[in-house]
Amino acid sequence: MRVAAPWPDDPVYIDTLAASVREQLGRLDFAPDMIVASFHGIPRAYLDKGDPYPCFCWKTGRLLREALGLPQERFMVTFQSRFGPDEWVKPYTIDTMQELPGRGVRKVAILAPGFTADCLETLEELDVENRAAFLRAGGEHFAYIPCLNDSEAGMRVIETVVRRELMGWA
């Protein structure tokens, strides 16, 4: 058995995410004031003990923002799906959605680049719960950008990772 190493900065992954975001933004009838990349969160204590996962998320976010040619003030990384009493890595996506309209951000597009395919968590939590929180707080336009899913480009990312991991084995 072999486990694929994380690929937060794989050029094929970043380029594919950027192309997907550009395509989805092109379908909107508004230009977002802010693009939010929401990743699954983890307890802050994990990061404090050395878990690199949040750093991977921040790196993917930075590289995606750069690939899209966006200034820092129009792109942010947040973390979703916290539960329990412990502090989790921040900023929290749901809190961010409630705060953005108060900062003058009225139009948002959100994506979940840490997921290769949409699931209950991305669809319900981001596209339903976070949409509702943003609009209740005074936001005007909200768009959920789907995961790569089974698109040809998304499969190319998976193929790239699998082929890399098979090097020397097959």
Long-range contacts (C-beta under 8 A, 24 or more apart in sequence): 2-165, 2-169, 4-161, 4-162, 4-164, 4-165, 5-165, 6-52, 6-53, 6-56, 7-157, 7-161, 8-56, 8-57, 8-59, 8-60, 8-63, 9-59, 9-60, 9-63, 10-157, 10-160, 10-161, 12-156, 12-157, 12-160, 13-60, 13-157, 13-160, 14-60, 14-63, 14-64, 14-67, 15-67, 16-148, 16-153, 16-154, 16-156, 16-157, 17-60, 17-64, 17-67, 17-111, 17-113, 17-148, 18-64, 18-67, 18-68, 19-153, 20-145, 20-146, 20-148, 20-151, 20-153, 20-154, 21-64, 21-68, 21-109, 21-111, 21-145, 22-68, 24-109, 24-111, 24-143, 24-145, 24-146, 25-109, 25-143, 25-145, 28-109, 28-141, 28-143, 30-107, 30-141, 30-143, 31-107, 32-74, 32-107, 32-108, 32-109, 32-141, 32-143, 33-74, 33-104, 33-105, 33-106, 33-107, 33-108, 34-74, 34-75, 34-76, 34-100, 34-105, 34-107, 34-108, 34-109, 35-65, 35-68, 35-70, 35-74, 35-75, 35-76, 35-108, 35-109, 35-110, 35-111, 36-75, 36-76, 36-77, 36-78, 36-93, 36-96, 36-97, 36-108, 36-109, 36-110, 36-111, 37-61, 37-64, 37-75, 37-76, 37-77, 37-78, 37-110, 37-111, 37-112, 37-113, 38-77, 38-78, 38-79, 38-80, 38-93, 38-110, 38-111, 38-112, 38-126, 38-130, 39-77, 39-78, 39-79, 39-80, 39-112, 39-113, 39-114, 40-79, 40-80, 40-81, 40-114, 40-115, 40-121, 41-79, 41-80, 41-81, 41-82, 41-88, 41-89, 41-92, 42-79, 42-88, 42-89, 43-84, 43-86, 43-87, 43-88, 43-89, 44-86, 44-87, 44-88, 44-89, 44-90, 45-86, 45-87, 47-89, 54-79, 54-89, 57-114, 60-113, 60-114, 61-113, 64-113, 80-112, 80-121, 80-125, 80-126, 80-130, 81-121, 81-125, 93-125, 93-126, 93-130, 94-129, 94-130, 94-133, 97-130, 97-131, 97-133, 97-134, 97-137, 97-139, 98-133, 98-134, 98-136, 98-137, 99-137, 100-134, 100-137, 100-139, 101-134, 101-137, 101-138, 101-139, 102-137, 102-138, 105-139, 106-138, 106-139, 106-140, 106-141, 107-139, 107-140, 107-141, 107-142, 108-134, 108-139, 108-141, 108-142, 108-143, 109-142, 109-143, 109-144, 109-145, 110-142, 110-143, 110-144, 110-145, 111-144, 111-145, 111-146, 111-147, 112-147, 113-147, 115-147, 116-147, 116-148, 116-149, 116-154, 116-157, 116-158, 117-147, 117-148, 117-149, 117-150, 117-154, 118-146, 118-147, 118-149, 122-147
